[in-house]
Amino acid sequence: MDVEEVLTNFEQLESNEPYTTVSDSFKAGFKAKAEAAMASLRPNQDRTQRLYINSSDDSLYLDYGVYSEELEQPLLVGPEKALHYGVLVNTPHGRHLLMVSLLEQSSGDTWGSKCGGKLNMFLPVSLRSSYQPPPPLGACLLSNIVMKNRVIEREEVMEKLDGLVPQDLNDDIFSWFNETHRSVIHSLVDWVLEQETFGSSFSLLVTINERLSKKMFVELVNLVIAGREDTGFVMPSIESYMPEDFFSQEYFAPFYGSEVDEDDLSTEDEDLVEEDNRGRGGRSLPGWPSQEQQTRSPATRSPTTRSPTTRSPTTRRPTTRVASTTSPTRRLANTRAPSTSTAQVWSRSSLDEAEWYFREDPVANSHHTEWHRMSLGGEYFYYMHGQMLARYEGERLSLGLGLTTHFGPSQWNQRISDSYDPRIGGSFRRRPSGRINSGRMRSLVGKIQMSAISNARRGYVRGRDMGIEGLGRRMERGLHNMGHSAISEMSGGRGVMGSSIGAMRDPIFYRWHGFVDSVFKDYKNRLSPYTEEDLGFPGVRVTASVEPQEGESNTFYTYREMATVRLNGLNNAGPGTRTSLQYSRMNHRQFTWNIVVSSDLPSGTPAIVRVFMLPTRGGDNRVTIHMDHFYMDLNPGENRISREELEAPHLSKSRWSLSELQDDLMNGQVDRGQFSWGGCGWPRHLNVPRGTERGMDWTVVVMVSQMLSSDRSRLDGWAANQNMAWSYCGVRYGGVPDSRPLGFPADRNFGSVSDLVGGRSNWAVVPVRIVHG
């Protein structure tokens, strides 16, 4: 979609119903950043010539040898290779480095070393706390907060913060499902974005950090970066700097002995490095060369604990936590961190937990929380969660578990027989068996079901679904959020279902979303049927196959692997210590789609290619997984397409850990394309369901469809932007100018595949197998 479409989606979230969404200042920064990114990615004046012309009057270059407002240059300057505040605030990647570094040990003191010991930040006299030590030589002294030529003092900042954040809010686990939390976080974002300079905004964030819970501060920093025109889009994956919320307690046990107390995990000072989805770490795949990463020195750690949320000018004092080797509850396993420790293997034998590798995958859970942070709601809410559910059902069928039983109104008063213990961090609690309080939910369910009926009357018009946007918004902000909260209350309000960070871990998440999706399916099935104009493409013929990197054609190969993650600076470990652990996950061999499209049309025409797959037996259109979606120029004659799996728009293209991103920003190794893309998306290693050891029969369907006339009118603008498109993740090439419903044409029940295809030549049906081993 283009920038205006994204802003339209934000605006559509605002309605007469009370629901807090982004402000005008956020949208303005969001739009300006996207437009600037698109402009910077177009061919322009030679960079070397431009820098030569501007260097003579560039004071930053004269002082430090660094060009102002230029990317792809090192930030480490001088013979000591140090970071200077003046360099950081006057370069785009320098500002970005400062911002993302707030995510490093965010529970610790501001002046603690970051960026491998290269960044130490100290607040100015006007903002510093009484316990901030004197800044050492070479430290970054931050700016004053200045509004209308007046320096804002610390007491004024804290007084306004107390007015924005309810006193008891930090006792809660921050949740995008909670309207009070949404309102507070967006008020804080507006406050930071309204500052007159980057320096003022940054100093404000640093100052208020000590009064906010870690989860709220992390969300605040992420949103401020998204809303600032003068920073980039590229972000570290959240599991890389909040590992305690994405990895079970047993993963950390080898580093602390057999017992781990909650304080060990709640200090949250580990810097975890997640291997990305391109094959680094774990088992090496054919065609995936191993990539040795640079050795980086982690920051010197000074662990602190966050004090209770008492309202006073100084709510957190520095506290050094010293590990005792004789402590009965916490013991370091070794003063030297082991090089590699396997903390968890594929050891769960209970049939009820057989699909745990999907539910508890840290990258999938990271994707879920990143999506809710920047949720465009509406149709995107319906489609994203529907695809997550379909993929989960595919895993269940692979394991012989059958489809999920929906948690609908008929079950709300019945006892939930199972329980779930997430075993993460010190915040979340076990969900016991029992009943939910469904009183408020029952008052809404009839309204949302009637809304599905009434929205269907708006119907399907000229290739566009006119009612899904409103239904999706109403479902998300009302019944959906209420259900998450009601289930979380079974754990005293501290269940993972109350937070987008951990909700996917609980099996009841999929039962609840099964009911939510059934409301959307009821709506979709009330729309008028797709016509021959929608489904056909006269004069076009399609054949297709799937080629794995190794193995038989039309076969996917999945396997279990140990993926490696690295922990930098465990509690009480010495400077420079690097340890690693491994976690179990499902993966598969990469593959290529080979598609041949033959056209008898007399001239070239635009077309959209859609690829989806479903089990040959037993899916009942609840397991239809969308695998790819792309634009093509369809020329007369034979058109051969070879498309790699990772080109699919829904997949995460890269995942940066916090330390990786910091190092590459410091060294000027983030190019403009990388700087303009956030890296979010569905994890590649879960793109194909498990399958079975003997091979599970699935069906791949490739459809080449005509482009809507309304989308054809947008092609010139899309081509002018060199096929660049904007999404909540940033700007990238290869977007699809397509206004048809998300999930088309399988967004409605269709009976069998043969019923849907109807013998049309613009479809290819390919029998495939998924072999696990």
VOBADO-71782 format. One record per residue (C-alpha): x, y, z. Coordinates in pm, whole numbers, padded with zeros to 5 digits, always signed. Layout:
% residues N
XYZ;...
END
This chain:
% residues 773
+00000+00000+00000;+00112+00360-00040;+00161+00616+00236;-00183+00770+00200;-00347+00428+00236;-00164+00368+00564;-00274+00707+00697;-00630+00632+00585;-00621+00309+00784;-00505+00500+01091;-00787+00750+01043;-01044+00474+00998;-00950+00345+01342;-01098+00664+01484;-01473+00636+01517;-01749+00726+01756;-01656+00428+01973;-01402+00509+02247;-01071+00371+02131;-00734+00540+02154;-00529+00548+01838;-00236+00743+01703;-00234+01124+01705;-00193+01376+01425;+00169+01440+01528;+00249+01069+01503;+00079+01042+01163;+00266+01349+01037;+00604+01205+01136;+00504+00864+01005;+00411+01006+00666;+00716+01232+00640;+00950+00945+00727;+00793+00714+00465;+00804+00977+00192;+01164+01066+00275;+01261+00698+00268;+01102+00649-00074;+01277+00959-00207;+01614+00846-00072;+01581+00502-00234;+01528+00648-00581;+01834+00711-00802;+01974+01054-00724;+02287+01264-00746;+02613+01079-00703;+02675+01059-00328;+03050+01118-00354;+03000+01435-00558;+02734+01561-00318;+02954+01507-00014;+03249+01679-00182;+03038+01986-00259;+02897+02011+00095;+03206+01924+00300;+03364+02270+00296;+03087+02426+00504;+02993+02120+00711;+03104+02194+01067;+03052+01832+01172;+03286+01716+00898;+03544+01980+00987;+03535+01878+01354;+03500+01501+01332;+03539+01393+00969;+03171+01283+00960;+02921+01430+00716;+02602+01579+00859;+02277+01389+00788;+02450+01117+00587;+02409+00743+00631;+02666+00469+00563;+02960+00624+00745;+03121+00518+01074;+03009+00694+01390;+03322+00602+01583;+03559+00897+01543;+03902+01009+01653;+04206+00801+01736;+04018+00650+02031;+03726+00545+01803;+03469+00696+02038;+03105+00797+02014;+03045+01172+02048;+02702+01313+02122;+02746+01587+01860;+02806+01325+01593;+02515+01108+01702;+02248+01380+01705;+02354+01516+01365;+02344+01190+01168;+02037+00973+01095;+02197+00648+01209;+02349+00825+01509;+02006+00936+01627;+01875+00588+01557;+02160+00436+01758;+02077+00655+02056;+01712+00560+02039;+01754+00184+02006;+02020+00187+02277;+01751+00292+02524;+01625-00065+02484;+01951-00206+02617;+01923-00280+02990;+01631-00038+03007;+01570-00138+03369;+01919-00023+03458;+02061+00319+03523;+02091+00566+03237;+02463+00602+03282;+02531+00229+03253;+02756+00137+02961;+02582+00054+02634;+02693-00037+02283;+02971-00266+02398;+03097-00012+02651;+03122+00269+02396;+02818+00472+02503;+02766+00628+02846;+02486+00884+02874;+02441+01138+03151;+02154+01380+03199;+02229+01751+03235;+02201+01932+03569;+01845+02038+03491;+01727+01676+03462;+01963+01454+03657;+01858+01266+03966;+02030+01315+04299;+02204+00979+04263;+02348+01024+03913;+02729+01017+03951;+02952+01282+03792;+03002+01209+03420;+03349+01075+03335;+03565+01216+03061;+03430+01121+02720;+03075+01049+02834;+02778+01176+02633;+02621+01468+02820;+02262+01492+02700;+02077+01810+02610;+01843+02016+02822;+01473+01998+02743;+01396+02338+02592;+01048+02464+02509;+01005+02817+02373;+01354+02912+02486;+01288+02792+02841;+01481+02509+03005;+01244+02254+03159;+01348+02129+03503;+01326+01772+03630;+01051+01853+03882;+00826+01986+03604;+00885+01676+03394;+00797+01443+03680;+00489+01643+03771;+00353+01614+03418;+00444+01244+03404;+00247+01181+03723;-00052+01348+03561;-00031+01127+03251;+00036+00790+03414;-00212+00665+03679;-00039+00585+04005;-00114+00214+04001;-00045+00154+03630;+00308+00023+03679;+00165-00257+03891;-00006-00389+03575;+00152-00579+03288;+00131-00341+02993;-00123-00464+02738;-00239-00343+02399;-00571-00511+02487;-00628-00260+02772;-00781+00072+02669;-00634+00259+02967;-00288+00136+02875;-00340+00237+02512;-00452+00584+02615;-00155+00638+02845;+00106+00516+02596;-00028+00735+02316;-00032+01037+02548;+00332+00971+02632;+00419+00933+02262;+00257+01268+02185;+00445+01434+02470;+00780+01308+02344;+00708+01387+01979;+00593+01743+02050;+00939+01842+02175;+01112+02100+01957;+01436+01910+01896;+01564+01556+01887;+01784+01630+02186;+01486+01742+02394;+01283+01435+02295;+01568+01201+02377;+01642+01361+02713;+01273+01342+02801;+01268+00968+02728;+01578+00911+02940;+01432+01114+03228;+01094+00941+03247;+01233+00590+03203;+01284+00546+03577;+00912+00596+03646;+00778+00354+03384;+00759-00023+03383;+01000-00188+03143;+00725-00314+02913;+00563+00028+02886;+00896+00201+02825;+00988-00047+02552;+00658+00016+02373;+00707+00391+02412;+01055+00387+02258;+00941+00173+01965;+00650+00405+01888;+00858+00721+01921;+01110+00583+01672;+00826+00498+01431;+00682+00848+01464;+01003+01047+01424;+01097+01169+01079;+01466+01193+01165;+01528+00828+01254;+01502+00507+01053;+01270+00206+01052;+01513-00077+01126;+01451-00223+01471;+01600-00501+01682;+01373-00796+01750;+01207-00764+02087;+01311-01113+02197;+01673-00998+02169;+01643-00743+02449;+01356-00890+02653;+01450-01261+02655;+01279-01318+02989;+00940-01277+02818;+01014-01508+02525;+01218-01795+02667;+01105-02027+02944;+01284-02024+03278;+01455-02356+03210;+01656-02197+02929;+01841-01984+03184;+01894-02262+03439;+02239-02373+03310;+02374-02027+03387;+02234-02003+03741;+02237-02361+03858;+01936-02586+03891;+01712-02327+04054;+01623-01988+03913;+01438-01738+04126;+01210-01475+03979;+01451-01191+04056;+01706-01347+03822;+01467-01306+03532;+01291-00987+03634;+01615-00784+03635;+01597-00830+03259;+01959-00741+03197;+02044-01011+02946;+02123-00904+02589;+02011-01196+02379;+02115-01230+02018;+01863-01419+01805;+01993-01587+01494;+01792-01464+01199;+01570-01662+00966;+01826-01701+00690;+01990-02006+00841;+02256-01870+01077;+02293-02090+01379;+02151-02432+01439;+02170-02690+01163;+02331-02583+00839;+02110-02631+00536;+02216-02704+00181;+02288-02373+00013;+02299-02182+00344;+02662-02084+00405;+02742-02026+00769;+02814-01664+00850;+03068-01590+01119;+02967-01275+01299;+03202-01013+01431;+03317-01051+01787;+03169-00763+01980;+03243-00663+02335;+02924-00630+02535;+02859-00339+02760;+02987-00340+03115;+02687-00446+03317;+02565-00274+03627;+02243-00460+03713;+01979-00269+03899;+01639-00343+04039;+01334-00129+03983;+01184+00004+04302;+00811+00014+04373;+00602+00277+04200;+00599+00521+04490;+00551+00873+04358;+00856+01071+04457;+01125+01264+04268;+01358+00964+04291;+01183+00633+04253;+01483+00417+04168;+01824+00410+04331;+02126+00224+04194;+02145-00120+04346;+02427-00359+04272;+02319-00722+04275;+02604-00950+04381;+02571-01320+04316;+02646-01542+04610;+02791-01883+04537;+02638-02012+04860;+02288-01878+04803;+02031-02159+04830;+01801-02006+04569;+02043-01868+04311;+02389-01987+04220;+02607-01910+03923;+02697-02234+03755;+03044-02106+03667;+03234-01781+03691;+03326-01834+03326;+03028-01844+03095;+03013-02165+02895;+03064-02138+02522;+02743-02319+02441;+02478-02467+02668;+02182-02666+02547;+01910-02546+02782;+01613-02722+02623;+01577-03013+02385;+01276-03170+02217;+01172-03351+02532;+00799-03292+02574;+00621-03621+02524;+00269-03525+02631;+00024-03533+02340;-00144-03221+02480;+00183-03029+02441;+00294-03175+02109;+00251-02843+01927;+00441-02643+02191;+00720-02562+01940;+00471-02347+01748;+00294-02181+02039;+00610-02098+02231;+00836-02005+01941;+01004-01678+02046;+01010-01530+01695;+00641-01603+01633;+00551-01443+01966;+00773-01147+01880;+00586-01106+01550;+00254-01103+01734;+00351-00827+01974;+00519-00618+01701;+00200-00642+01494;-00022-00522+01778;+00210-00230+01848;+00158-00091+01498;-00179-00252+01432;-00376-00100+01146;-00678-00298+01268;-00979-00376+01055;-00916-00615+00769;-00551-00658+00871;-00657-00775+01218;-00889-01034+01062;-00634-01159+00810;-00322-01171+01028;-00489-01360+01311;-00673-01586+01068;-00343-01688+00910;-00183-01751+01250;-00478-01974+01334;-00463-02159+01000;-00093-02230+01049;-00156-02360+01400;-00429-02590+01270;-00183-02720+01011;+00054-02818+01290;-00225-02993+01479;-00328-03196+01175;+00036-03288+01117;+00049-03426+01471;-00281-03610+01444;-00452-03384+01699;-00747-03273+01487;-00882-02921+01452;-00923-02686+01747;-01255-02669+01931;-01365-02306+01928;-01417-02128+02260;-01752-01972+02177;-02051-01845+02378;-02186-02195+02445;-01866-02272+02640;-01820-01948+02830;-02010-02073+03135;-01848-02416+03126;-01537-02513+03314;-01213-02490+03117;-01053-02821+03203;-00694-02753+03102;-00441-02522+03268;-00130-02354+03134;+00194-02242+03298;+00395-02012+03066;+00716-02040+03273;+00845-01704+03152;+00983-01412+03348;+00864-01308+03688;+00550-01124+03575;+00318-01383+03425;+00126-01638+03629;-00013-01985+03565;-00366-02011+03423;-00558-02263+03633;-00856-02460+03515;-01186-02291+03589;-01445-02055+03442;-01422-01706+03301;-01640-01413+03397;-01827-01371+03068;-02091-01118+03173;-01959-00824+02971;-01871-01049+02679;-02229-01172+02649;-02352-00817+02625;-02129-00769+02317;-02147-01098+02130;-02497-01041+01996;-02403-00692+01879;-02093-00810+01695;-02283-01092+01527;-02552-00847+01416;-02275-00619+01292;-02150-00905+01075;-02496-00939+00921;-02547-00566+00865;-02194-00512+00725;-02252-00792+00476;-02530-00582+00327;-02268-00329+00222;-02137-00623+00029;-01870-00695-00219;-01855-00414-00473;-01635-00406-00783;-01379-00642-00636;-01358-00481-00294;-01494-00595+00041;-01674-00289+00176;-01769-00419+00519;-01469-00607+00659;-01284-00296+00776;-01558-00179+01011;-01630-00529+01138;-01262-00592+01207;-01223-00269+01402;-01531-00335+01610;-01429-00694+01685;-01073-00608+01784;-01149-00318+02014;-01452-00480+02174;-01517-00851+02210;-01166-00965+02113;-00988-00752+02373;-01250-00832+02634;-01204-01206+02584;-00828-01179+02624;-00872-00985+02948;-01137-01224+03087;-00911-01525+03032;-00616-01339+03184;-00825-01271+03495;-00822-01645+03564;-00458-01578+03661;-00540-01272+03870;-00495-01042+03572;-00141-01168+03511;-00205-01441+03256;-00025-01438+02922;-00359-01395+02744;-00364-01040+02877;-00054-00942+02679;+00036-00963+02311;+00386-01065+02423;+00284-01407+02550;-00077-01472+02443;+00022-01712+02162;+00182-01946+02415;-00148-02049+02577;-00347-02316+02386;-00669-02131+02467;-00548-01843+02246;-00626-02054+01940;-00962-02169+02075;-01058-01808+02144;-00939-01685+01805;-01117-01977+01643;-01444-01826+01764;-01335-01475+01660;-01251-01605+01314;-01585-01785+01290;-01762-01448+01317;-01557-01319+01025;-01626-01636+00826;-01999-01596+00887;-01973-01242+00751;-01769-01351+00449;-02009-01630+00361;-02299-01386+00352;-02138-01185+00073;-02236-01237-00288;-02041-01520-00456;-01730-01446-00655;-01804-01409-01025;-01631-01545-01331;-01477-01200-01376;-01323-01235-01028;-01195-01589-01068;-01124-01626-01439;-00861-01485-01676;-00945-01584-02036;-00645-01658-02254;-00416-01735-01959;-00281-02080-01866;-00074-02170-01559;+00149-02458-01453;+00359-02471-01139;+00594-02680-00927;+00788-02653-00603;+01161-02725-00596;+01332-02774-00258;+01702-02697-00234;+01757-03070-00194;+01515-03355-00254;+01225-03446-00478;+01015-03195-00668;+00682-03094-00513;+00801-03200-00170;+00862-02986+00137;+01108-03117+00395;+01079-03017+00761;+01300-03107+01054;+01374-03022+01414;+01680-02816+01492;+01859-02644+01776;+01880-02273+01699;+02162-02087+01870;+02116-01767+02064;+02385-01572+02244;+02357-01402+02582;+02580-01106+02647;+02660-01024+03008;+02462-01250+03236;+02416-01131+03596;+02753-01084+03764;+02947-01204+03457;+03260-01010+03375;+03296-00752+03097;+03333-00910+02756;+03171-01238+02860;+02963-01401+02590;+02762-01714+02641;+02517-01899+02425;+02225-02132+02459;+02016-02331+02218;+01644-02371+02183;+01442-02623+01986;+01242-02517+01685;+01091-02649+01364;+01249-02555+01033;+01243-02665+00668;+01458-02663+00360;+01424-02351+00155;+01238-02388-00169;+01159-02214-00497;+00829-02167-00677;+00861-02239-01049;+00559-02096-01229;+00493-02081-01603;+00220-01843-01719;+00125-01863-02088;-00074-01577-02235;-00272-01570-02560;-00352-01202-02507;-00236-00971-02788;-00043-00734-02560;+00111-00710-02217;-00121-00677-01919;-00075-00647-01542;-00162-00950-01329;-00150-01067-00968;-00016-01409-00872;-00149-01575-00556;-00016-01894-00401;-00184-02081-00119;-00184-02435+00016;-00412-02654+00224;-00426-03016+00343;-00562-03252+00084;-00786-03405+00352;-00932-03279+00678;-00877-02903+00658;-01231-02784+00583;-01091-02444+00464;-00974-02373+00819;-00617-02460+00723;-00572-02255+00405;-00226-02098+00432;-00132-01812+00202;+00225-01858+00083;+00290-01577-00167;+00130-01283-00345;+00302-01072-00609;+00258-00852-00915;+00376-00947-01262;+00379-00792-01609;+00210-01063-01815;+00356-01060-02167;+00220-01247-02471;+00356-01600-02493;+00534-01790-02219;+00630-01616-01893;+00862-01815-01667;+00884-01718-01300;+01134-01855-01050;+01058-01708-00710;+01241-01779-00387;+01050-01852-00070;+01189-01546+00109;+01046-01312-00154;+00698-01365-00008;+00569-01038+00144;+00449-01190+00471;+00787-01329+00577;+01043-01158+00796;+01331-01068+00567;+01588-01002+00837;+01599-01004+01213;+01850-00783+01385;+01945-00848+01744;+02003-00536+01950;+02381-00582+01967;+02403-00660+01593;+02212-00346+01505;+02416-00129+01742;+02744-00258+01599;+02638-00212+01240;+02507+00140+01304;+02829+00238+01480;+03036+00101+01192;+02822+00262+00921;+02723-00075+00779;+02346-00020+00753;+02255+00086+00402;+01955+00292+00300;+01739-00008+00213;+01808-00174+00548;+01756+00154+00733;+01412+00185+00572;+01275-00157+00671;+01184-00281+01017;+01234-00651+00948;+00905-00765+01099;+00693-01045+00957;+00610-01410+01005;+00918-01624+01088;+01050-01813+00787;+01125-02127+00986;+00750-02169+01057;+00639-02100+00701;+00572-02469+00627;+00374-02698+00863;+00546-02997+01019;+00396-03270+00802;+00452-03635+00887;+00737-03884+00872;+00567-04078+00593;+00470-03763+00409;+00150-03564+00446;-00054-03481+00137;-00119-03112+00076;-00239-02918-00226;-00072-02605-00359;-00293-02372-00562;-00151-02101-00788;-00394-01844-00928;-00313-01568-01176;-00585-01305-01151;-00674-00994-01338;-00592-00663-01178;-00885-00448-01076;-00941-00143-01295;-00916+00079-00987;-00572-00067-00914;-00455-00020-01271;-00491+00355-01223;-00236+00335-00940;+00029+00156-01144;+00191+00473-01278;+00251+00607-00928;+00370+00268-00809;+00612+00242-01101;+00734+00597-01037;+00830+00481-00688;+01018+00188-00848;+00767-00065-00713;+00826+00053-00357;+00544+00017-00110;+00485+00108+00252;+00360-00112+00533;+00368-00090+00911;+00722-00234+00888;+00861+00041+00667;+00940+00092+00298;+01054-00184+00062;+01049-00294-00300;+00805-00547-00439;+00476-00442-00282;+00151-00534-00453;-00102-00275-00574;-00401-00497-00501;-00733-00391-00348;-00901-00731-00352;-00987-00879-00012;-00696-01011+00190;-00700-01388+00150;-00886-01375-00182;-01015-01605-00323;-01011-01844-00025;-01154-01596+00225;-01497-01760+00188;-01594-02123+00225;-01561-02292-00112;-01621-02663-00060;-01345-02853-00240;-01048-02716-00432;-01200-02846-00754;-01517-02650-00677;-01313-02333-00636;-01093-02381-00941;-01382-02487-01161;-01156-02610-01440;-01025-02258-01514;-00695-02248-01700;-00557-01953-01501;-00528-02181-01198;-00273-02454-01129;-00341-02727-00873;-00025-02905-00758;-00030-03213-00531;+00259-03187-00284;+00384-03373+00022;+00535-03248+00348;+00790-03493+00484;+00919-03457+00837;+01244-03612+00948;
END
